[in-house]
Amino acid sequence: MRNRLATFLDQLSASYWFIPSVMAILAALLSVVSIWLDEGVGRELRWVTGLIYVDSAEGARQLLATVASSMITVAGVVFSLTMVVLSLTSQQYGPLVLTHFMRDRGNQVVLGVFTATFLYCLLVLRTIRGGEDNVFVPHISVLLGLLLSVASLAVLIYFIHHVSRSIQATSIIARIGSELIRQIEHQFPEQIGRGTEPSADADDDARAKALLGDADEVAAAADAKAASAIAITTKDGGYLQMVDENALLQTALDHDLLLRLEVLPGMFLFRGQAVARLLGTDVRASAKALDIAAITDGVRDALVIGSERTQAQDIEFIITQLSAIAVRALSPSLNDPHTALMVIDRLAEALCMVLRRPPPSLYRYDDEDRLRVIAPVVTFPTLFHTAFDGIRHYGYGDPKIAVRLLEIFTVLWDCTRSPDTREFLTRYAAALVRESQAQLTEDEDQRVTHAYARFSRAMQPQQEGN
């Protein structure tokens, strides 16, 4: 339930109707309060009349009508400009980055201010009375309407400045990079229950390893226990947006089970696809004693499935957005390697942060140190391939791209002490150099060769020290 609420709030943050609607409601409440003040104490505050220089009902009507008509006109222009910016951004940087523009609070607030000012003036306008026997000019309300129009003018100036900056490549890359760093800080590694090192409990570790196998081994019945396990399938298809860790662990506790989760946020799930399995020594034999329907409902409720990928728990999706900008920049139609270089720097910063964090554990235990959930985790090689495979494929013919990749590989090498990760980086760097040499001129090839030599020299002292 908590994750479903988080998903709903995440969708609201990417909408152009929520904040303007809230501000419109606040404007309606403000009109009620201001009219109440005018009817109560407004008649005694003669100085208000001097501030607005309007002492007749007709003048107040004209003032508010002018402000209201101007605000709705400007709001339409702002909305049109926003749609044009979204269209140009999609063409220039790809449709994946649109979600960050939709989340831009500045644009949402700008639309909200104009909408709220228009609605406030309209509601106050209806209360002005100009008859001979019943004259009512809400001076305080008119003054507030005038102040809102001045604030709207300031917001319009801000909007012009904000839009002009927000479509620049540096701003887009920095915004997505900051979001990637924030998500890594909060979600990597992902915790379900109380994570611990598998070696802390030899019995549970051996049990987990005996039950765990990749999908091909399970399908081939290489692991008899996993192959005979009861599968929990999805009811609906779509992208897995979030996993409610607490609900999943609670389901395993309530039914005294060991659950193996087989999916990650960001994966597309087919209807009827197995997303989890009930593992254990005698799970199949004791199936009659288990409430399979309740277990299935518990697992399904822990998974939030939607029509599109979100970045709430899907770090790989944010990396894909950044990588897509670089790949599009390297296309012949744009030919903008400098944008790709900025993306490479941001990706390297994020991956270095991942390497400096403790590696996530596959195994999750309850408070009594009993293994309850085996959950897949996003590994560094997966994130690395997502980040750089496209850039490597489309940019290996550009010496600047190859040299910069080799430079950041050196930085990533320093960020880790894992022999496997360092070997992975070494192989990837060697493959990059081989592919580049086939496309570069002699002078360009020398630049790449020298960069690879620097990478190799940086590895040697640490290899000798290890």
C-alpha positions in Angstrom: 0.0 0.0 0.0 2.9 2.4 0.8 4.5 1.8 -2.6 1.2 2.2 -4.4 0.7 5.6 -2.7 4.3 6.5 -3.6 3.6 5.5 -7.2 0.5 7.7 -7.2 2.4 10.6 -5.8 5.1 10.1 -8.4 2.6 10.2 -11.2 1.1 13.4 -9.7 4.6 15.0 -9.7 4.8 14.4 -13.4 1.4 16.0 -14.2 0.6 19.5 -15.4 -2.8 19.6 -13.7 -2.2 18.8 -10.0 -0.3 21.9 -8.8 -2.4 24.3 -10.9 -5.5 22.7 -9.5 -4.3 23.0 -5.9 -3.4 26.7 -6.5 -6.8 27.3 -8.1 -8.5 25.9 -5.0 -6.3 28.1 -2.8 -7.2 31.1 -4.9 -10.9 30.3 -4.4 -10.4 30.1 -0.7 -8.5 33.4 -0.7 -11.4 35.1 -2.5 -13.8 33.9 0.2 -11.5 35.1 3.0 -10.8 38.5 1.3 -14.5 39.1 0.6 -15.3 38.3 4.3 -12.7 40.8 5.4 -14.1 43.4 3.1 -17.6 42.9 4.5 -16.3 43.0 8.0 -13.5 45.5 8.4 -12.9 46.7 4.9 -15.3 49.6 5.3 -13.1 51.0 8.1 -9.9 50.7 6.2 -10.1 53.8 4.0 -6.4 53.7 3.3 -7.0 50.7 1.1 -8.9 52.9 -1.3 -6.0 55.2 -1.6 -3.7 52.3 -2.4 -5.6 51.1 -5.4 -7.1 54.4 -6.5 -10.5 52.7 -7.3 -13.5 54.0 -5.4 -16.3 53.0 -7.7 -17.9 49.7 -8.6 -17.4 50.3 -12.3 -13.7 51.0 -11.9 -13.2 47.9 -9.7 -15.0 45.8 -12.3 -12.8 47.1 -15.1 -9.6 46.5 -13.2 -10.5 42.9 -12.2 -11.8 42.1 -15.7 -8.6 43.4 -17.3 -6.5 41.3 -15.0 -8.6 38.2 -15.5 -8.6 38.4 -19.3 -4.9 39.1 -19.3 -4.1 36.1 -17.1 -6.1 33.6 -19.1 -4.5 34.9 -22.3 -1.0 34.6 -20.8 -1.8 31.2 -19.4 -2.7 30.0 -22.9 0.6 31.4 -24.3 2.6 29.8 -21.5 0.9 26.4 -22.1 1.6 26.7 -25.8 5.2 27.6 -25.2 5.5 24.6 -22.9 4.2 22.2 -25.5 6.6 23.6 -28.1 9.5 23.1 -25.7 8.4 19.6 -25.0 8.2 18.9 -28.7 11.7 20.4 -29.4 13.2 18.5 -26.5 11.8 15.2 -27.7 13.3 15.8 -31.1 16.7 17.0 -29.8 17.3 14.7 -26.8 14.8 11.9 -27.2 11.4 11.1 -25.7 12.9 9.5 -22.6 13.9 12.9 -21.1 10.3 14.3 -21.3 9.5 12.8 -17.9 12.0 15.2 -16.3 10.4 18.2 -18.0 7.0 17.0 -16.9 8.3 16.9 -13.3 9.6 20.5 -13.6 8.0 22.3 -10.7 8.8 25.7 -12.2 6.6 25.2 -15.2 3.8 23.7 -13.1 3.9 26.6 -10.6 3.9 29.2 -13.5 0.7 27.7 -14.9 -0.8 27.5 -11.4 -0.1 31.2 -10.7 -1.8 32.4 -13.9 -4.7 30.0 -13.4 -5.1 31.0 -9.7 -5.0 34.8 -10.5 -7.6 34.4 -13.2 -10.0 32.4 -11.0 -9.5 34.8 -8.0 -10.4 37.8 -10.1 -13.4 36.1 -11.6 -14.8 35.1 -8.1 -14.2 38.6 -6.7 -15.7 40.2 -9.8 -19.1 38.7 -9.2 -19.4 40.2 -5.7 -19.0 43.9 -6.8 -22.3 45.7 -6.6 -22.9 49.1 -8.1 -26.6 49.9 -7.5 -27.7 53.2 -5.9 -29.0 51.6 -2.8 -26.6 48.7 -2.5 -23.0 49.6 -3.4 -20.2 47.2 -2.5 -16.6 47.6 -3.6 -14.3 45.0 -2.0 -11.2 47.2 -1.7 -9.1 44.6 0.0 -10.0 41.9 -2.5 -9.3 44.3 -5.4 -5.9 45.2 -3.9 -5.0 41.5 -3.6 -6.0 41.0 -7.2 -3.7 43.8 -8.2 -0.9 42.3 -6.2 -1.5 38.9 -7.8 -1.2 40.5 -11.2 2.1 42.0 -10.3 3.3 38.6 -9.0 2.1 37.0 -12.2 4.2 39.5 -14.2 7.3 38.5 -12.2 6.5 34.8 -12.8 6.2 35.4 -16.5 9.7 36.9 -16.5 10.9 33.9 -14.5 9.3 31.5 -17.0 11.0 33.0 -20.0 14.4 32.7 -18.2 13.6 29.2 -16.9 12.6 27.8 -20.3 15.6 29.2 -22.1 17.9 27.5 -19.6 16.0 24.3 -19.2 16.3 23.3 -22.9 20.1 23.6 -22.8 22.0 20.3 -22.8 24.0 21.2 -19.7 20.9 21.8 -17.7 19.1 18.6 -18.9 22.1 16.4 -18.2 22.8 18.0 -14.8 19.1 17.5 -13.8 19.0 13.9 -14.8 22.5 13.3 -13.3 21.4 14.8 -10.0 18.3 12.6 -10.0 20.4 9.5 -10.6 22.7 10.4 -7.7 19.7 10.9 -5.4 18.2 7.6 -6.4 21.5 5.7 -5.8 21.8 7.3 -2.4 18.4 6.1 -1.4 18.0 2.8 -3.1 21.3 1.1 -3.8 21.7 -1.4 -2.5 18.0 -2.2 -2.1 17.1 -3.7 1.3 14.3 -6.2 1.8 14.0 -7.1 5.5 17.4 -7.1 7.3 20.2 -7.7 4.8 23.2 -9.6 6.0 26.2 -11.2 4.6 25.5 -14.8 3.3 28.5 -16.1 5.1 27.1 -15.0 8.5 24.9 -18.1 8.6 26.4 -21.0 6.9 23.3 -23.2 7.0 21.0 -20.6 5.5 23.7 -19.6 2.9 24.1 -23.2 1.8 20.3 -23.5 1.6 20.0 -20.4 -0.5 22.7 -21.3 -2.9 21.2 -24.8 -3.3 17.9 -23.3 -4.2 19.1 -20.4 -6.3 19.8 -20.8 -10.0 19.3 -18.9 -13.2 16.2 -19.1 -15.3 17.8 -21.5 -17.8 18.9 -24.0 -15.1 15.4 -23.9 -13.5 13.7 -24.5 -16.9 16.0 -27.4 -17.5 15.4 -28.8 -14.1 19.1 -28.7 -13.3 18.0 -27.7 -9.8 15.3 -30.1 -8.8 14.1 -28.1 -5.9 13.7 -24.8 -7.8 12.2 -26.6 -10.8 9.5 -28.2 -8.6 8.8 -25.0 -6.7 5.4 -23.5 -6.7 5.3 -20.4 -9.1 3.4 -17.2 -8.4 2.3 -15.6 -11.6 1.1 -12.1 -12.5 -2.5 -11.3 -13.2 -1.8 -8.3 -15.5 1.0 -7.4 -17.8 3.1 -4.2 -17.9 6.2 -2.7 -16.5 7.2 -3.5 -12.9 7.4 -0.1 -11.3 8.0 -0.8 -7.7 8.3 -3.6 -5.2 6.8 -3.3 -1.7 9.7 -4.8 0.3 7.8 -4.9 3.6 4.7 -6.5 2.2 6.7 -9.2 0.4 8.6 -10.0 3.6 5.4 -10.0 5.7 3.8 -12.5 3.3 6.8 -14.8 3.7 6.6 -14.4 7.5 2.8 -14.9 7.7 3.0 -18.2 5.8 6.4 -19.3 7.1 7.9 -19.4 3.6 11.0 -18.8 1.6 10.2 -16.7 -1.4 12.4 -16.3 -4.4 11.6 -13.1 -6.3 12.5 -13.4 -10.0 11.9 -9.9 -11.3 13.3 -6.4 -10.9 11.8 -3.0 -11.2 11.9 -1.9 -14.8 11.2 -5.3 -16.3 8.3 -5.9 -18.6 6.1 -8.6 -17.2 3.8 -10.7 -19.4 0.4 -11.7 -18.2 0.8 -15.0 -16.4 4.6 -14.7 -16.1 6.2 -16.3 -13.0 7.4 -13.5 -10.7 8.2 -15.5 -7.6 8.6 -19.1 -6.4 7.9 -20.7 -3.1 11.2 -22.5 -2.2 11.8 -25.0 0.6 12.5 -28.6 1.3 8.9 -29.8 1.3 7.0 -26.9 -0.2 5.4 -29.0 -2.9 4.6 -31.8 -0.5 2.9 -29.4 1.9 1.1 -27.4 -0.8 -2.2 -28.6 0.5 -1.5 -27.1 3.9 -0.6 -23.7 2.4 -3.1 -21.0 1.5 -1.8 -20.6 -2.1 -4.5 -18.0 -2.9 -3.6 -15.8 0.0 0.1 -16.1 -0.8 -0.5 -15.2 -4.4 -2.5 -12.2 -3.5 0.2 -11.1 -1.0 2.9 -11.3 -3.7 0.8 -9.6 -6.3 -0.1 -6.8 -4.0 3.6 -6.2 -3.3 4.3 -5.6 -7.0 3.2 -2.3 -8.6 2.7 -2.8 -12.4 2.0 0.1 -14.8 2.1 1.0 -18.4 5.5 2.7 -18.4 8.8 2.5 -16.6 9.4 4.9 -13.7 12.5 6.0 -11.9 11.2 5.4 -8.4 13.1 2.1 -7.9 14.5 1.7 -11.4 18.1 3.2 -11.4 18.8 1.5 -14.7 16.0 3.5 -16.4 17.6 6.8 -15.4 21.0 5.6 -16.7 19.2 4.7 -20.0 17.9 8.2 -20.2 21.3 9.7 -19.9 22.9 7.2 -22.3 20.1 7.9 -24.9 21.1 11.6 -24.9 24.7 10.7 -25.7 23.7 8.2 -28.4 21.4 10.7 -30.1 24.2 13.4 -29.8 26.5 11.0 -31.7 24.1 10.4 -34.5 25.1 11.8 -37.9 22.1 14.2 -37.9 23.3 16.0 -34.7 27.0 15.2 -34.6 27.5 16.7 -31.1 30.2 14.8 -29.3 30.6 17.4 -26.6 27.1 16.6 -25.3 28.1 12.9 -25.2 31.2 13.8 -23.3 29.1 15.6 -20.6 26.9 12.5 -20.3 29.9 10.2 -19.9 31.1 12.4 -17.0 27.8 12.1 -15.2 27.5 8.4 -15.8 31.0 7.9 -14.5 30.2 9.9 -11.3 27.1 7.7 -10.6 28.9 4.4 -11.3 31.8 5.4 -9.1 29.3 6.0 -6.3 27.8 2.5 -6.9 31.3 0.9 -6.7 32.0 2.6 -3.4 28.9 1.2 -1.8 28.7 -2.3 -0.2 27.6 -4.8 -2.8 23.9 -5.8 -2.3 23.0 -9.2 -0.9 20.7 -11.6 -2.6 19.5 -12.9 0.7 17.1 -11.2 3.1 16.5 -12.5 6.7 13.8 -11.8 9.3 14.5 -10.6 12.8 15.2 -14.2 13.9 17.9 -14.6 11.2 15.8 -17.0 9.2 16.1 -16.7 5.4 12.8 -15.4 4.0 13.4 -13.7 0.6 15.9 -14.3 -2.2 15.7 -11.1 -4.2 17.6 -10.3 -7.5 19.8 -7.2 -7.4 21.1 -4.9 -10.0 24.8 -5.6 -10.5 27.5 -3.2 -11.5 28.2 -4.9 -14.9 24.5 -4.5 -15.7 24.5 -0.8 -15.0 27.8 -0.4 -16.8 26.6 -2.1 -20.0 23.4 0.0 -19.8 25.5 3.2 -19.5 28.2 2.7 -22.1 27.3 0.0 -24.6 25.3 2.4 -26.8 28.0 5.1 -26.5 30.7 2.6 -27.3 28.8 1.3 -30.3 28.0 4.7 -31.9 31.0 6.6 -30.7 34.0 4.3 -31.2 34.8 6.1 -34.5 35.3 9.4 -32.6 38.8 9.6 -30.8 37.5 12.1 -28.3 34.8 9.6 -27.1 37.2 6.7 -26.9 39.9 8.7 -25.1 37.3 10.0 -22.5 35.9 6.5 -21.9 39.4 5.2 -21.2 40.0 8.1 -18.8 36.8 7.4 -16.8 37.7 3.6 -16.8 40.8 4.6 -14.9 38.6 6.6 -12.4 36.3 3.6 -12.0 39.3 1.3 -11.5 40.3 3.5 -8.5 36.8 3.4 -7.1 36.8 -0.3 -6.5 38.9 -3.0 -4.9 37.0 -5.9 -6.4 39.2 -8.1 -8.6 36.2 -9.2 -10.7 35.2 -5.6 -11.4 38.7 -4.6 -12.3 39.1 -7.5 -14.6 35.7 -6.5 -16.2 37.0 -3.0 -16.8 40.2 -4.2 -18.2 38.4 -6.5 -20.8 36.0 -3.7 -21.7 38.8 -1.2 -22.3 40.7 -3.6 -24.5 37.6 -4.3 -26.6 37.0 -0.6 -26.9 40.5 0.0 -28.2 40.3 -2.9 -30.7 37.0 -1.5 -32.1 38.3 2.0 -32.3 41.5 1.1 -34.1 39.5 -0.3 -37.0 37.9 3.1 -37.7 40.4 5.7 -36.8 43.2 7.3 -38.8 46.8 6.9 -37.8 47.0 10.1 -35.8 43.7 9.4 -34.1 44.8 5.8 -33.3 47.9 7.1 -31.6 45.8 9.3 -29.3 43.6 6.3 -28.3 46.7 4.1 -27.9 48.3 6.6 -25.6 45.1 6.9 -23.5 45.0 3.1 -23.2 48.7 3.1 -22.2 47.9 5.5 -19.4 45.1 3.3 -18.3 47.4 0.3 -18.3 50.1 2.2 -16.3 47.5 3.2 -13.7 46.6 -0.4 -13.2 50.1 -1.8 -12.8 51.1 -0.3 -9.4 47.8 -1.4 -7.8 48.0 -4.9 -9.3 51.5 -5.2 -7.9 50.3 -3.9 -4.5 47.5 -6.4 -4.5 
